[in-house]
Amino acid sequence: MAPPALSPLLALALIASASAQYLTPSDLPTDPAPNPIVLGHWFVIPAADFEGLRTLNPFLTDEQLANVKSGAECDTRADEDYCSELPAFFSGLGLSALADDGIRLMGVTDNGPFGTCPAPAEDEPPLPAGVRQSAYFVPAFAPTISEFRIDQEAGGMALEKTCFFKGPDGEPLNGLPNTDRDDVPMEAGCETEIDRSPNGIDPEDIHRIPGTDLCLGGDEYSPSAIVFNCNFESEDCGTVMIRYVPEGLELPGASYEVRSNLPSAILNRRKGRGIESAAVSPDGKSAYLLLQSAMGPNKNATSELSHTIHVVKLDITNPMDAKVAGLFLYIAEDIDLWVGTEKPADTKISAAFWASEFVDSDNDVLVVLERSVKQVKLFLADFTNATDVVDSPMNTNLTFDNLGLFDETLSKLEGFGISPAKKAIFLDTGNVTEPLIEGWDSTDKQEGVVLLNKCVVAMANDNDFGEGLSEASSVTVVHLDTCVDEVYDALKASGSSRKLLL
């Protein structure tokens, strides 16, 4: 059973028990459940001296934090307000260690508290086509990584370590857009424009690169992938070592190395829909980067029907000299099978995790988290026999993103002789207000996923820094009714690129 939900401010006031009982691998079941069931839903519980964004970014001044609520103000905040004491720890979720003294999980914030500005009034000049303004409430905020253990005694996620992103010069980075390929940054109130920054990052997902002190993360901006130090014991923790961006894009003035070697095709991603998901192989030699959505212009009648997701494979044998190893296609869930929307553009690929070691295979097998309005689904995806389209001429005119709905897309790809990743669903929340999973009491905004063993999965929600009166960030651990090795056996036997329903 999930523990009783804690109010966000009460959760933040709790102190981890001196006799902490941390969740360990031996606490987890290794056989399937009769039906999927929540083993626990744990909110983040920092120590009593936690000061919210000021703890994550000690350099922030009172003036820089003036546009977010704090202390007692958070209790009476409006729906559109942000709370300094409620950081969005989980724009991504990573597995730091499966240790006997506690399973260690990592989280990464995104670019900070921000929101979309309203369209100009009728008596004001309209914005150019495709241009959107976003308000940044703490423009100096440096995205931050954190490490946690689940304290079963205290009933929450114990925040143990943090470090903010910085350049090799030690100076904090920020969460501002890099170029006009992203939104126009505005101050809170949406009246004054802010300069863009080559040092701006919007991190999504976080995974350790085995055998190193480094992690790999996706980045919404540009879009890009970042390699950074994630050794919490080092003064270099949070240092971005290199950033990989698409060919044809440059970020002059960045304080870290920028290499333009990702496929140029992904420059066509939609604004605000960059590389949301990343996965790293257990041997630390390969990685996959998944775009959040199909490509093509926003509000385009054809591209908004698209179910096609572009996926980049990297050779990261040398993380400082990563090379593109392929560009593949993943077909998102059929829009007819979501409960809360009829718009394919609402589907988001929000997290990934390399699953090969949990399915006894050397193939490129990932867990992929898809979400839409009021619903979350987990799939096992095998890219082993997917067609590499990196050199396809169809990349130049968005052909792959104009193939229509789910069935039409698969039929056309088959006609082209192109195989997308094979996939099988293994978990479905159903409508989160009337969930199919026993004990589910979290939101649909899950943005991180890791396997803890073949029968247990953890997901983390992004609370948007308290916007929408959301509670503290949290992690939900679910006992599966079909373990992923069995899912993979069925997937291999299916012989089809179409989604397999178990």
C-alpha positions in Angstrom: 0.0 0.0 0.0 1.2 3.5 -0.7 1.8 5.6 2.4 -0.7 8.4 3.2 -0.1 11.4 1.0 1.7 14.2 2.7 1.1 17.9 2.2 4.1 19.4 0.4 5.2 21.7 3.1 4.8 19.0 5.8 6.9 16.6 3.6 9.6 19.3 3.3 9.7 19.7 7.1 10.2 16.1 7.9 13.7 14.9 9.0 14.9 11.5 8.0 14.9 9.2 11.0 18.2 8.4 12.7 17.2 4.8 12.4 16.5 5.0 8.7 15.4 1.9 6.9 16.3 2.4 3.3 14.7 0.4 0.5 17.2 -2.2 -0.8 17.1 -4.7 -3.7 16.3 -7.5 -1.3 13.1 -5.7 -0.3 11.7 -6.1 -3.8 9.7 -9.0 -5.2 11.2 -10.9 -8.0 8.2 -12.8 -9.2 5.2 -11.2 -11.0 2.2 -9.9 -9.1 -1.3 -11.2 -9.8 -2.2 -7.7 -10.9 0.0 -4.5 -11.1 0.2 -2.9 -7.7 1.9 0.1 -6.2 4.6 -0.9 -3.7 5.1 2.7 -2.5 4.6 6.3 -3.5 7.2 8.4 -1.8 7.5 12.2 -1.7 10.8 14.0 -1.4 11.7 14.8 2.2 14.7 17.1 2.5 16.4 17.8 5.8 15.1 20.5 8.2 17.7 23.0 7.0 16.6 22.7 3.4 15.9 26.2 1.8 14.5 25.2 -1.5 16.0 26.7 -4.6 18.5 28.5 -2.4 19.9 25.2 -1.2 20.1 23.9 -4.8 21.7 27.2 -6.0 23.4 28.8 -3.0 24.5 31.8 -5.2 20.9 33.0 -5.8 20.0 36.3 -4.2 16.7 37.4 -2.6 16.1 39.7 -5.6 16.6 36.7 -8.0 14.1 34.7 -6.0 11.5 37.5 -5.7 9.1 36.0 -8.3 8.6 32.7 -6.5 6.7 32.1 -3.3 8.5 30.8 -0.2 7.7 29.8 3.3 4.1 30.4 4.4 3.4 32.1 1.1 3.4 28.6 -0.5 0.4 27.6 1.5 -1.7 30.3 0.0 -0.2 30.5 -3.5 -2.4 30.7 -6.6 -2.6 28.0 -9.2 -0.1 29.8 -11.4 2.5 30.5 -8.7 5.7 28.6 -8.1 7.1 27.6 -4.7 10.8 27.8 -3.9 10.5 24.9 -1.4 9.1 22.5 -4.1 11.8 22.0 -6.7 11.0 19.9 -9.7 13.6 17.3 -8.9 12.5 14.7 -11.5 12.6 16.0 -15.0 14.5 12.8 -15.4 15.2 9.8 -13.2 18.4 7.7 -13.1 19.6 4.7 -11.2 22.7 5.6 -9.2 23.2 2.3 -7.4 21.4 -0.9 -6.4 23.2 -1.2 -3.1 22.7 -3.2 0.1 22.6 0.1 2.1 19.8 1.5 -0.1 18.8 1.9 -3.7 20.2 5.2 -4.8 18.2 7.2 -7.4 19.2 10.4 -9.2 17.0 13.2 -10.4 17.6 16.2 -12.6 15.6 19.5 -12.7 14.8 21.1 -16.0 15.4 24.8 -16.8 13.5 26.2 -13.8 10.2 27.8 -13.0 8.8 29.2 -16.3 5.5 29.5 -18.0 4.0 30.4 -21.4 3.1 34.1 -21.9 -0.3 35.0 -23.1 -0.8 36.0 -26.7 -0.6 39.8 -27.3 -3.8 41.7 -26.8 -5.9 42.6 -29.9 -4.6 46.2 -29.8 -0.9 45.0 -29.7 1.2 43.9 -32.7 1.0 40.1 -33.2 4.0 37.9 -32.8 5.5 36.5 -36.0 4.3 33.1 -37.0 5.8 30.3 -35.0 7.1 32.6 -32.2 6.1 32.0 -28.6 7.1 33.9 -25.5 7.9 32.2 -22.2 8.3 33.8 -18.8 11.3 32.8 -16.7 10.7 33.5 -13.0 14.3 32.8 -11.9 16.4 33.4 -15.0 19.6 32.8 -13.0 18.5 29.3 -11.9 21.1 26.6 -12.7 19.5 23.2 -13.4 20.5 20.8 -10.7 21.1 17.1 -10.2 20.3 15.2 -6.9 20.7 11.8 -5.3 18.1 10.1 -3.0 17.4 7.0 -1.0 13.9 5.8 -0.2 13.6 6.0 3.6 10.8 3.6 4.6 11.0 4.6 8.2 10.4 8.3 7.5 8.1 7.4 4.6 9.7 9.4 1.9 12.6 10.1 -0.5 15.6 11.3 1.5 17.4 14.0 -0.4 21.1 13.4 0.3 23.3 15.1 -2.3 22.9 17.9 -4.9 25.1 19.8 -7.3 24.2 22.4 -9.9 25.3 22.5 -13.5 28.3 24.6 -14.3 30.9 25.2 -17.0 34.5 24.1 -16.8 35.3 27.5 -15.5 33.1 26.8 -12.4 30.5 29.4 -13.2 26.8 28.3 -13.0 24.9 27.6 -16.2 21.3 28.7 -16.6 18.0 27.5 -18.1 17.6 30.1 -20.8 17.0 29.3 -24.5 20.1 29.3 -26.8 18.7 30.4 -30.1 15.6 31.5 -31.9 14.8 27.8 -32.5 13.3 28.0 -29.0 10.9 30.4 -27.2 11.6 34.0 -26.6 12.6 34.3 -23.0 10.8 37.0 -21.0 11.0 38.2 -17.4 8.1 37.3 -15.0 5.2 39.4 -16.1 6.0 38.9 -19.8 6.8 42.5 -20.4 10.6 42.5 -20.7 12.7 40.3 -23.0 15.7 38.5 -21.7 18.8 37.8 -23.7 19.2 34.2 -24.9 22.3 32.3 -23.5 24.6 29.8 -25.1 25.1 28.4 -21.6 21.4 27.7 -21.2 20.3 24.0 -20.8 17.0 22.3 -20.3 18.0 18.9 -19.0 15.8 15.9 -19.4 16.6 12.4 -18.2 19.9 11.4 -16.5 21.9 8.1 -16.7 25.3 7.2 -15.4 27.9 6.1 -18.0 29.3 2.9 -16.3 33.0 3.0 -15.5 33.2 6.8 -15.4 32.3 9.7 -13.2 30.1 10.9 -16.0 26.4 11.0 -16.8 24.5 11.5 -20.1 21.3 13.5 -20.4 19.0 14.7 -23.0 18.3 18.4 -23.5 15.1 20.1 -24.9 17.1 23.0 -26.2 18.6 23.0 -29.7 18.0 19.8 -29.3 21.1 18.3 -27.7 22.7 15.8 -25.4 25.0 16.7 -22.6 27.8 14.8 -20.9 28.6 16.0 -17.4 30.3 15.0 -14.2 27.9 13.4 -11.7 30.3 12.3 -9.0 28.7 13.9 -6.0 31.9 13.6 -4.0 33.8 15.7 -6.5 34.0 19.5 -6.7 33.6 19.0 -10.4 30.1 17.6 -9.9 27.7 19.2 -12.4 30.4 20.3 -14.8 29.3 20.0 -18.4 32.1 18.4 -20.3 30.7 18.5 -23.8 27.4 19.1 -25.5 26.3 17.4 -28.8 24.0 19.4 -31.1 22.7 18.8 -34.6 24.9 19.5 -37.6 24.3 23.0 -38.9 23.9 24.5 -35.4 26.5 26.4 -33.4 26.5 27.9 -30.0 29.3 30.5 -30.0 30.2 31.8 -26.6 29.4 28.6 -24.6 31.7 28.0 -21.7 32.0 24.2 -22.5 32.8 22.3 -25.7 30.0 22.1 -28.3 30.2 19.6 -31.1 27.8 19.7 -34.0 27.5 16.1 -35.0 23.9 14.9 -34.3 21.8 14.2 -37.4 20.7 17.5 -39.0 17.2 16.1 -39.5 16.4 16.6 -35.8 16.8 20.4 -36.2 13.2 20.2 -37.4 11.9 19.2 -34.0 9.0 21.2 -32.6 9.8 24.1 -30.3 9.8 22.9 -26.7 9.9 19.3 -27.8 13.6 18.3 -27.9 15.5 15.3 -26.6 13.4 14.3 -23.7 14.7 10.8 -23.2 18.1 9.1 -23.1 19.3 5.6 -22.3 22.8 4.3 -21.7 23.9 0.7 -22.2 25.3 -1.4 -19.2 28.7 -1.5 -20.8 28.8 2.3 -21.2 29.5 2.0 -25.0 26.1 3.0 -26.5 23.3 5.5 -25.9 19.9 6.3 -27.4 18.4 9.7 -27.6 14.6 10.0 -28.2 12.8 13.1 -29.3 9.8 14.0 -27.2 7.4 14.2 -30.1 7.1 14.0 -33.9 8.8 16.7 -35.9 7.3 19.4 -38.1 5.7 22.8 -37.5 3.4 23.3 -34.6 -0.3 23.7 -35.6 0.4 22.0 -38.9 -2.6 19.8 -39.9 -0.4 17.1 -41.4 2.5 16.9 -39.0 0.2 17.1 -36.0 -1.2 13.7 -37.0 2.3 12.1 -36.9 3.1 9.2 -34.7 6.7 9.0 -35.8 9.5 9.6 -33.2 13.1 10.0 -34.3 15.7 8.2 -32.2 19.5 8.8 -32.4 22.0 6.1 -31.4 25.4 7.2 -30.2 28.7 5.3 -29.8 29.9 6.7 -26.5 32.9 4.4 -26.0 34.7 7.7 -25.6 32.0 10.0 -24.1 34.1 13.0 -25.1 34.1 11.9 -28.7 30.7 10.4 -29.2 29.8 9.4 -32.7 26.4 8.9 -34.4 25.7 5.2 -34.8 22.3 5.5 -36.5 19.0 7.2 -36.7 15.9 5.1 -36.1 12.1 5.4 -36.0 9.9 4.6 -33.1 6.1 4.7 -33.5 4.2 6.2 -30.6 1.0 4.7 -29.2 -2.1 4.7 -31.5 -4.0 7.8 -30.7 -7.2 5.8 -30.5 -5.9 3.9 -27.5 -5.5 7.0 -25.2 -8.3 7.9 -22.8 -7.9 11.6 -22.6 -7.2 13.0 -26.0 -7.8 12.6 -29.7 -4.7 14.7 -30.7 -1.5 12.8 -31.6 0.4 15.9 -30.7 -0.5 15.3 -27.0 1.5 12.1 -26.9 5.0 12.7 -25.3 7.9 10.3 -25.1 9.1 11.3 -21.6 11.7 8.9 -20.4 13.8 5.8 -21.4 15.9 3.2 -19.7 18.2 0.5 -21.1 16.6 -2.8 -20.2 18.8 -5.5 -21.9 20.3 -6.8 -18.7 16.9 -7.3 -17.2 15.7 -9.4 -20.2 18.9 -11.5 -20.6 19.8 -10.1 -24.0 22.6 -8.2 -25.6 20.2 -6.5 -28.0 19.3 -2.8 -27.8 16.2 -3.1 -25.7 14.8 0.0 -23.9 11.9 0.8 -21.6 10.1 3.7 -23.1 7.7 5.9 -21.1 4.9 7.4 -23.1 2.3 9.8 -21.6 -0.7 11.7 -22.7 -3.6 13.5 -21.1 -4.5 11.6 -17.9 -2.5 8.4 -18.8 0.9 6.8 -18.7 2.1 3.7 -20.6 5.3 1.8 -20.5 6.6 -0.2 -23.5 9.5 -2.5 -24.1 11.2 -1.4 -27.4 13.7 -3.4 -29.4 15.8 -1.4 -31.9 18.1 -4.3 -32.9 16.5 -4.9 -36.3 15.2 -1.3 -36.8 16.2 0.3 -40.1 18.9 3.0 -39.9 17.5 6.0 -41.8 20.3 8.4 -41.1 21.2 8.7 -44.8 17.6 8.5 -46.1 16.6 11.4 -48.5 13.2 11.3 -46.7 14.8 13.1 -43.8 15.1 16.3 -45.9 11.4 17.0 -46.4 9.9 15.6 -43.2 8.5 12.6 -45.1 8.6 10.4 -42.0 6.5 13.0 -40.1 3.8 13.2 -42.7 2.7 9.6 -42.9 -0.7 10.0 -41.2 -2.1 8.1 -38.2 -0.8 4.9 -36.5 -1.9 2.2 -38.9 -1.3 4.3 -42.0 2.2 5.1 -40.8 3.1 1.4 -40.3 1.7 0.5 -43.6 3.6 3.2 -45.5 6.9 2.4 -43.7 6.5 -1.3 -44.7 6.0 -0.2 -48.3 9.3 1.8 -48.0 11.0 -1.3 -46.7 11.7 0.5 -43.4 11.3 -1.2 -40.0 10.7 0.9 -36.9 11.5 -0.4 -33.4 9.4 -3.4 -32.3 7.4 -2.6 -29.1 5.2 -4.3 -26.5 3.2 -2.6 -23.8 3.7 -3.9 -20.3 2.1 -1.3 -18.0 -0.8 1.1 -18.4 -2.1 3.4 -15.7 -5.4 3.9 -17.5 -7.1 7.1 -16.6 -5.0 8.3 -13.5 -8.2 9.5 -11.9 -9.7 6.0 -12.1 -6.4 4.0 -12.4 -6.0 0.4 -13.6 -3.0 0.0 -11.2 -4.0 -0.8 -7.6 -2.8 2.0 -5.2 -1.9 4.4 -8.0 -2.4 8.0 -6.6 0.1 10.0 -8.7 -0.3 12.2 -11.7 0.1 11.6 -15.5 3.2 13.9 -15.5 5.7 11.0 -15.1 9.1 12.0 -16.6 11.4 9.4 -15.4 11.6 5.6 -15.4 14.1 2.9 -14.2 13.8 -0.8 -13.7 14.8 -1.9 -10.2 14.6 -5.5 -11.2 12.8 -7.5 -13.9 9.5 -7.3 -12.1 9.6 -3.8 -10.4 9.7 -0.4 -12.1 10.1 3.1 -10.6 8.6 6.2 -12.1 9.1 9.9 -11.1 6.8 12.8 -11.6 7.7 16.4 -12.5 5.9 18.8 -10.2 6.8 21.9 -12.2 8.2 23.7 -9.1 4.8 23.7 -7.4 2.8 25.2 -10.3 -0.8 24.1 -10.4 -0.7 23.7 -6.6 1.2 20.4 -7.2 2.8 18.6 -4.3 6.4 17.8 -3.7 8.2 15.7 -6.3 7.7 12.0 -5.8 8.6 8.5 -7.0 6.1 5.6 -7.5 7.3 2.0 -7.4 5.1 -0.6 -9.1 5.2 -4.4 -9.0 4.5 -5.7 -12.5 2.1 -8.5 -13.3 4.2 -9.4 -16.3 8.0 -9.2 -15.7 10.0 -7.6 -18.6 11.9 -10.8 -19.5 8.5 -12.5 -20.3 7.4 -9.4 -22.2 10.6 -9.6 -24.2 10.2 -13.3 -25.0 6.7 -12.5 -26.4 8.1 -9.6 -28.3 10.8 -11.7 -30.0 8.2 -14.3 -30.9 5.8 -11.8 -32.4 7.8 -11.2 -35.6 6.2 -7.8 -36.1 6.9 -4.2 -35.8 3.4 -3.5 -34.8 2.7 -3.0 -31.1 2.3 -6.2 -29.2 -0.5 -6.3 -26.6 0.0 -8.9 -23.8 
